Amino acid sequence: MKFNLLYILLVIVILSACSSKKSVTSTSLKSTSYERIKNTLQLTDKEMHTPLYEFIAEWYGVPYKYGECSKNGIDCSGFVNLLYQKVYHKTLERNSNAIFQKQCKKINKNDLKEGDLVFFKIDSKEISHVGVYLRNNKFVHASTKKGVMISDLNEPYFQKYFYAFGRLK
């Protein structure tokens, strides 16, 4: 009887330690994401607390998984679709080419605003990648190698595969 009670107490202590460690890790990761985003985009604390940047901080670093749309993994169009649902209350098509073809009008770089879309043709004749424009030539997207992250449109890779800027009709 004593052994069973001690065993149960030990299990409770271990589980509570694991859950508290997880929440500390989650909080520190979100804090790190906030700081990384703030520094990358040169944002003020006030700007960081808009729905867009809170959403990005929450998803920053989530790994890429084709066809998935959860914190365990997400692809580029899933991320953009979820961002648009949560931040702008709009539903998009599920793949990047369909978003551009059915829902966007092409815009010039001079007309770019935060929240516009950035499309790429990566080793494809069709649009195969999408991200959301932020500011200062930066955009957020789910990359195949690093997951949800912020990149610069001036990077040679993105210049090579860039296709168009788009805004929802």
SULNORDA-V931533 format. One record per backbone hydrogen bond with DSSP energy under -0.5 kcal/mol. NH is the residue of the N-H (numbers start at 1). CO is the residue of the C=O. If there is no record, write none. Layout:
nh | co
NH | CO
NH | CO
//
This chain:
nh | co
5 | 1
6 | 2
7 | 3
8 | 4
9 | 5
10 | 6
11 | 7
12 | 8
13 | 9
14 | 10
15 | 11
16 | 12
17 | 13
18 | 14
19 | 15
20 | 16
21 | 17
22 | 18
23 | 19
24 | 20
25 | 21
26 | 22
27 | 23
28 | 24
29 | 25
30 | 26
31 | 27
32 | 28
33 | 29
34 | 30
35 | 31
36 | 32
37 | 33
38 | 34
39 | 35
40 | 36
41 | 37
42 | 38
43 | 38
48 | 44
49 | 45
49 | 46
50 | 47
54 | 50
55 | 51
56 | 52
57 | 53
58 | 54
59 | 55
60 | 56
61 | 148
62 | 59
65 | 74
68 | 65
70 | 73
73 | 70
74 | 63
75 | 68
79 | 75
80 | 76
81 | 77
82 | 78
83 | 79
84 | 80
85 | 81
86 | 82
87 | 83
88 | 83
88 | 84
89 | 84
89 | 85
90 | 84
99 | 95
100 | 96
101 | 97
102 | 98
103 | 98
103 | 99
104 | 99
104 | 100
105 | 167
107 | 165
111 | 108
112 | 109
115 | 133
116 | 113
117 | 166
118 | 131
119 | 164
120 | 129
121 | 161
122 | 120
123 | 121
128 | 120
129 | 120
131 | 118
132 | 140
133 | 116
133 | 131
134 | 138
138 | 135
139 | 151
140 | 132
141 | 149
143 | 141
143 | 147
147 | 143
148 | 62
149 | 141
151 | 139
153 | 137
155 | 152
159 | 155
160 | 156
161 | 157
162 | 158
163 | 119
164 | 119
165 | 107
166 | 117
167 | 105
169 | 103
//
